[in-house]
Amino acid sequence: MQNHTALFWFKRDLRVEDNTGLYHAVTENKEVLPVYVLEDEILSGYSPTSKRLSFFVDALKNLDSELRRLGSYLYVVRGKAEEVLPELIKMHNIDSVYTNRAYGFSGVKRDLGVEHKCRAAEVIYKKFEDTFLVPPAEIDQRKVFTPFYKLWQGRNKRTILELNIKEIKSPALEITPAEEMVRGISRIENTHWPIGLPENRLLEFDYENYKENRDLPFMDGTSMMSPYIRFGVTSIRKVYKSAVNSAKDPDVFISELAWREFWYHIMHYFPETRELEFQEKRRSIRWINNESWYRAWREGRTGYPIVDAGMRQLLEEGWIHNRVRMIVASFLAKDLLTDWRWGDKHFSEHLVDYDEAVDIGNWQWVASCGADPQPFRIFNPLLQSSKFDPDCIYIKKYIPELEDVEPEKIHNPLTYKLPYVSPIVNHYEMRNLAQEAYSGGRIDESYINKLGEDTVFTS
């Protein structure tokens, strides 16, 4: 062990257990100063009532508690990382900076800026791989998931090391406690996503029947780990290891972990897809973008129960079941012919687990304009409803107005008048319009005339 003081920079790895960069910082140095930089740029992306913000605040407070149990603390500072970290380095005679490599559209740029300033000041800068089972650049460029997955499986390290830390020695500093630094940032409590959930959840989750249960929103069939993975409250290696140790055939679950890494792979090789459709032929779709339809979709008032249940779940819990995410996204892009970017914006404001690279990839996939192209597919919300929520257990949970209505009627809102909002569009008419729009044809002008003043055409 060297007699040096290192600074460890936390980002999207808000934990002590199985934290690669932190482990190396602690084992290679005499003292470690654990730091989180609370950037205004990060906070500006949240409203004070954002469920993701309240989860994030809890994660920071929990990290501080974990560090204090090991004899350390979390030093939370406000400002831009490129400015704040060099100041801390000078102030506390830091010899080296340790961190886990950042990904994402803005994270890479920020990391490079800090690294440049450290090297200019002759301060050692060490970054480690921690976010993925297989880092994006380790796989040659692939545009389709299946060949990517085959390479990913070959690269994935099946032997996972246990990176446990028993003690952290940190400089004796007078600092403002982390809890005070984050007080008042969020105006709501984190009620749906307890920070300690992963411990028991990973042990108790039914990985064996994941393949059969994952598409049924009324069942406890998905792991619910996405917010914890998004903020690094639990490591992706721990989730992977839990699945491998708990199921005879965990491949379906493991493939979902790989999908997350596929979208980062696409972002790495095709960064322009942050704003542009991956498929060039789909960059000139004539979106209808009707404001009143978009508002009804956001508020769960489309008149299609399975869609509205999903959107209300999002507003209540900051999360949507994955099958229902595909249904609501398809409805916006295909049934309402609304730009997928509008949907991504709404998700970014409300999803606790929102991850820009992953969500943009998924939105483009559902909108039939992204990587891993599938035959042009339009989800039928009536069939999806009856197939995946046959008894309307999920729907009735989030739309209590339908509590006493028979499932057959709920699944057929175009046939039966339900005791809540009427359908804002006819799925079958809009399906035909979507096929025209996606093929580059002109949308039926007679239908356009019925849309009203809220319609804003874009292409």
ABEGO torsion letter per residue (X at the ends): XBBBBBBBBBBABBBABGBAAAAAAAAABABBBBBBBBBAAAAAABBAABAAAAAAAAAAAAAAAAAAAAGBBBBBBBEBAAAAAAAAAAAAGBABBBBBBBBEAAAAAAAAAAAAAAAAAGBBBBBBBAABABBAAABBBBABAAAAAAAAAAABBABBBBBBBABBBBBBBBBBBAAAAABGABABBBAABBAAAAAAAAAABBAAAAAAAAABAABBABAGAAAAAAAGABBAAAAAAAAAAABABAAAAAAAAAAAAAAAAAAAABAAAAABBABAAAAABBBAGBAAAAAAAAAGAAGBAAAAAAAAAAAAAGBBBAAAAAAAAAAAAAAAGBBAAAAAAAAAAABAABBAAAAAAAAAAAAGABBGBBBBBBBBAAAAAAAABAAGAAAAAABAAAAABBAAAAABAAABBBABBBBABBAAAAAAAAAAAAAGBBBBAAAAAAAEAABBBBX
